[in-house]
């Protein structure tokens, strides 16, 4: 398999009530651990940067956990601390809808941002050295996060709105703010986020990367994919086996250092800052 770092996102549906959301999160963490244990020769679960380094030195895939959907907190930062102890390194605060932390992009018309609880969660994530993920947030919520956080944030799977007007993508102003915050944007491979007509190829992924590189620099771009969360894929990027082709294409447009940064180095820089 070669050297690779893979984030496994535990998606907790906005439709879950509080107890169901927690049960769902625990069930997914249990499933993750059981699957990882089946393949110890290939994959190692990682909770810290040192674990990632160890996995890569041993030629294994470094597996990391994240949660998509603040519903999993069931309204309390206590749950956040428990998830952190179980190895969760990042939390996407909302999905597209509204939850106890704030409004998602589907509620942007209300102008709602983070709730007081949402801001408390961001501050506690900073204390725990967890990565705050602003993908799916309403624009007002995005700016609330940037005003609240004391650490770099990520938009783990979002693209440039200048190239595709989908509500899930980020404006130039938002992209510059992530740059100024020291954060990273992970490119999403979903065709509906790559082009306005929803038809895409690898070249459209590269177009978003090139656009962001010209706007915010190569220090703030990564590969977000969203392979486990999208219903369709670019015509020539059907699964993870196509990533090597994307990286080879990057190498034709960018320097070796820039290619390494985009291919994972920038996200690793943020991981390195975690205790």
RAQUIFEN-V767121 format. One record per pair of residues at least 24 apart in sequence whose C-alpha atoms are under 10 Angstrom apart, sorted by the first residue. I is the first residue (numbers start at 1). J is the second residue. If there is no record, write none. Layout:
<<I/J> <I/J>>
This chain:
<<1/42> <1/43> <1/59> <1/60> <1/61> <2/42> <2/56> <2/58> <2/59> <2/60> <2/61> <3/55> <3/56> <3/57> <3/58> <3/59> <3/60> <3/61> <3/62> <4/43> <4/52> <4/55> <4/56> <4/59> <4/60> <4/61> <4/62> <4/63> <4/263> <4/264> <5/43> <5/44> <5/46> <5/52> <5/53> <5/55> <5/56> <5/60> <5/61> <5/62> <5/63> <5/64> <5/264> <5/267> <5/268> <6/43> <6/45> <6/46> <6/61> <6/62> <6/63> <6/64> <6/65> <6/264> <7/46> <7/62> <7/63> <7/64> <7/65> <7/66> <7/67> <7/88> <7/89> <7/90> <7/224> <7/226> <8/32> <8/63> <8/64> <8/65> <8/66> <8/67> <8/88> <8/226> <8/228> <9/64> <9/65> <9/66> <9/67> <9/68> <9/69> <9/88> <9/90> <9/91> <9/92> <9/226> <9/228> <9/229> <10/65> <10/66> <10/67> <10/68> <10/69> <10/72> <10/88> <10/91> <10/92> <10/228> <11/66> <11/67> <11/68> <11/69> <11/70> <11/71> <11/72> <11/92> <11/95> <11/228> <11/229> <12/67> <12/68> <12/69> <12/70> <12/71> <12/72> <12/94> <12/95> <13/68> <13/69> <13/70> <13/71> <13/72> <13/94> <13/95> <13/97> <14/68> <14/69> <14/70> <14/71> <14/72> <14/94> <14/95> <14/96> <14/97> <14/98> <14/99> <15/71> <15/97> <15/99> <16/71> <16/72> <16/74> <17/71> <17/72> <17/74> <18/71> <18/72> <18/73> <18/74> <18/75> <19/71> <19/72> <19/73> <19/74> <20/71> <20/72> <20/74> <21/69> <21/70> <21/71> <21/72> <21/73> <21/74> <22/71> <22/72> <22/73> <22/74> <22/79> <23/72> <24/72> <25/67> <25/68> <25/69> <25/71> <25/72> <25/73> <25/83> <26/72> <26/83> <26/86> <28/67> <29/65> <29/66> <29/67> <29/83> <29/86> <29/87> <29/88> <32/63> <32/64> <32/65> <36/63> <45/87> <46/87> <46/88> <46/89> <47/84> <47/85> <47/86> <47/87> <47/88> <47/89> <47/271> <47/274> <47/275> <48/87> <48/88> <48/89> <48/271> <48/272> <48/273> <48/274> <48/275> <49/268> <49/269> <49/270> <49/271> <49/272> <49/273> <49/274> <49/275> <50/271> <50/272> <50/274> <50/275> <52/268> <52/271> <52/272> <53/268> <53/272> <64/88> <64/89> <64/90> <65/89> <65/90> <65/91> <66/90> <66/91> <66/92> <66/130> <66/131> <66/133> <67/91> <67/92> <67/93> <67/94> <67/133> <68/92> <68/93> <68/94> <68/95> <68/133> <68/135> <68/136> <69/93> <69/94> <69/95> <69/96> <69/97> <69/98> <69/99> <69/101> <69/104> <69/136> <70/94> <70/95> <70/98> <70/99> <70/100> <70/101> <70/102> <70/118> <70/121> <71/95> <71/98> <71/99> <71/100> <71/101> <73/100> <73/101> <73/121> <74/99> <74/100> <75/99> <75/100> <75/101> <75/117> <75/118> <75/121> <76/100> <76/117> <76/120> <76/121> <77/117> <77/118> <77/120> <77/121> <77/122> <77/124> <77/125> <78/121> <78/124> <80/121> <80/124> <80/125> <80/128> <80/130> <81/124> <81/125> <81/128> <84/125> <84/128> <84/129> <84/130> <85/128> <88/130> <88/131> <89/125> <89/128> <89/129> <89/130> <89/131> <89/132> <89/271> <89/274> <90/125> <90/129> <90/130> <90/131> <90/132> <90/133> <90/153> <90/154> <90/156> <91/121> <91/122> <91/125> <91/130> <91/131> <91/132> <91/133> <91/134> <91/135> <91/154> <91/156> <92/131> <92/132> <92/133> <92/134> <92/135> <92/136> <92/137> <92/154> <92/155> <92/156> <93/118> <93/121> <93/122> <93/132> <93/133> <93/134> <93/135> <93/136> <93/137> <93/141> <93/145> <94/118> <94/133> <94/134> <94/135> <94/136> <94/137> <94/138> <94/141> <95/134> <95/135> <95/136> <95/137> <95/138> <96/135> <96/136> <96/137> <96/138> <96/167> <96/168> <97/136> <97/137> <97/138> <98/137> <98/138> <101/137> <101/141> <102/137> <102/138> <102/140> <102/141> <102/142> <102/144> <103/136> <103/137> <103/138> <103/139> <103/140> <103/141> <103/142> <104/134> <104/135> <104/136> <104/137> <104/138> <104/139> <104/140> <104/141> <104/142> <104/168> <105/135> <105/136> <105/137> <105/138> <105/139> <105/140> <105/141> <105/142> <105/167> <105/168> <105/169> <106/136> <106/137> <106/138> <106/167> <106/168> <107/137> <107/138> <107/139> <108/137> <108/138> <108/139> <108/140> <108/141> <108/167> <109/138> <109/139> <109/140> <110/138> <110/140> <111/138> <111/139> <111/140> <111/141> <112/137> <112/138> <112/139> <112/140> <112/141> <112/144> <113/137> <113/138> <113/139> <113/140> <113/141> <113/142> <113/143> <113/144> <113/145> <114/138> <114/140> <114/141> <114/142> <114/143> <114/144> <114/145> <114/148> <115/141> <115/144> <118/144> <118/145> <118/148> <119/144> <119/145> <119/147> <119/148> <119/149> <120/148> <121/148> <121/149> <122/146> <122/148> <122/149> <122/150> <122/151> <123/148> <123/149> <123/150> <123/151> <124/149> <125/149> <125/150> <125/151> <126/150> <126/151> <126/152> <126/153> <126/274> <127/151> <128/274> <128/275> <129/270> <129/271> <129/273> <129/274> <129/275> <130/270> <130/271> <130/273> <130/274> <130/275> <131/155> <131/156> <131/183> <131/270> <131/271> <131/274> <132/156> <132/183> <133/157> <133/183> <133/184> <133/185> <134/158> <134/178> <134/185> <135/159> <135/168> <135/169> <135/170> <135/185> <135/186> <136/167> <136/168> <136/169> <136/170> <137/168> <138/167> <138/168> <139/167> <139/168> <139/170> <139/171> <139/174> <142/170> <142/174> <142/177> <142/178> <143/174> <143/177> <146/174> <146/177> <146/178> <146/180> <146/181> <149/181> <150/181> <151/181> <151/182> <151/183> <151/270> <151/273> <152/178> <152/179> <152/180> <152/181> <152/182> <152/183> <152/184> <152/270> <152/273> <153/178> <153/179> <153/181> <153/182> <153/183> <153/184> <153/185> <153/270> <154/178> <154/181> <154/182> <154/183> <154/184> <154/185> <154/186> <154/220> <154/221> <154/222> <154/267> <154/270> <155/183> <155/184> <155/185> <155/186> <155/187> <155/188> <155/221> <155/222> <155/224> <156/184> <156/185> <156/186> <156/187> <156/188> <156/221> <156/222> <156/223> <156/224> <156/225> <156/226> <156/267> <157/185> <157/186> <157/187> <157/188> <157/189> <157/190> <157/193> <157/222> <157/223> <157/224> <157/225> <157/226> <158/185> <158/186> <158/187> <158/188> <158/189> <158/190> <158/193> <158/194> <158/223> <158/224> <158/225> <158/226> <159/185> <159/186> <159/187> <159/188> <159/189> <159/190> <159/193> <159/194> <159/205> <159/208> <159/209> <159/211> <159/212> <159/224> <160/185> <160/187> <160/188> <160/193> <160/194> <160/207> <160/208> <160/209> <160/211> <160/212> <161/193> <161/194> <161/195> <161/196> <161/208> <162/208> <162/211> <162/212> <163/193> <163/194> <163/195> <163/196> <163/204> <163/207> <163/208> <163/211> <164/191> <164/192> <164/193> <164/194> <164/195> <164/196> <164/197> <164/198> <164/208> <165/192> <165/193> <165/194> <165/195> <165/196> <166/192> <166/193> <166/194> <166/195> <166/196> <166/198> <167/193> <168/192> <168/193> <169/193> <169/194> <172/212> <172/215> <172/216> <173/215> <175/212> <175/215> <175/216> <175/220> <175/221> <176/212> <176/215> <176/216> <176/217> <176/220> <177/216> <178/216> <178/220> <179/215> <179/216> <179/217> <179/218> <179/219> <179/220> <179/221> <180/216> <180/220> <181/220> <182/219> <182/220> <182/266> <182/270> <183/219> <183/220> <183/221> <183/266> <183/267> <183/269> <183/270> <184/216> <184/218> <184/219> <184/220> <184/221> <184/222> <184/223> <184/224> <184/262> <184/266> <184/267> <184/269> <184/270> <185/209> <185/212> <185/219> <185/220> <185/221> <185/222> <185/223> <185/224> <185/262> <185/266> <185/267> <186/220> <186/221> <186/222> <186/223> <186/224> <186/225> <186/226> <186/262> <186/263> <186/264> <186/266> <186/267> <187/212> <187/221> <187/222> <187/223> <187/224> <187/225> <187/226> <187/262> <188/222> <188/223> <188/224> <188/225> <188/226> <188/227> <188/230> <189/223> <189/224> <189/225> <189/226> <189/227> <189/230> <189/232> <189/233> <189/234> <189/237> <189/238> <190/225> <190/226> <190/227> <190/229> <190/230> <190/231> <190/232> <190/233> <190/234> <190/237> <191/230> <191/231> <191/232> <191/233> <191/234> <191/235> <192/230> <192/232> <192/233> <192/234> <194/234> <198/232> <198/233> <198/234> <199/232> <199/233> <199/234> <199/235> <200/232> <200/233> <200/234> <200/235> <200/236> <200/237> <201/233> <201/234> <201/235> <201/236> <201/237> <201/238> <202/233> <202/234> <202/235> <202/236> <202/237> <202/242> <202/243> <202/245> <202/246> <202/249> <203/234> <203/236> <203/246> <203/249> <204/234> <205/234> <205/237> <205/246> <206/246> <206/247> <206/249> <206/250> <206/253> <209/250> <209/262> <210/250> <210/253> <210/254> <213/254> <213/258> <213/262> <217/258> <218/254> <218/257> <218/258> <218/259> <218/260> <218/261> <218/262> <218/266> <219/257> <219/258> <219/261> <219/262> <219/265> <219/266> <219/267> <219/269> <220/261> <220/262> <220/265> <220/266> <220/267> <221/258> <221/261> <221/262> <221/263> <221/264> <221/265> <221/266> <221/267> <222/259> <222/260> <222/261> <222/262> <222/263> <222/264> <222/265> <222/266> <222/267> <222/268> <223/247> <223/261> <223/262> <223/263> <223/264> <223/266> <223/267> <224/263> <224/264> <224/267>>
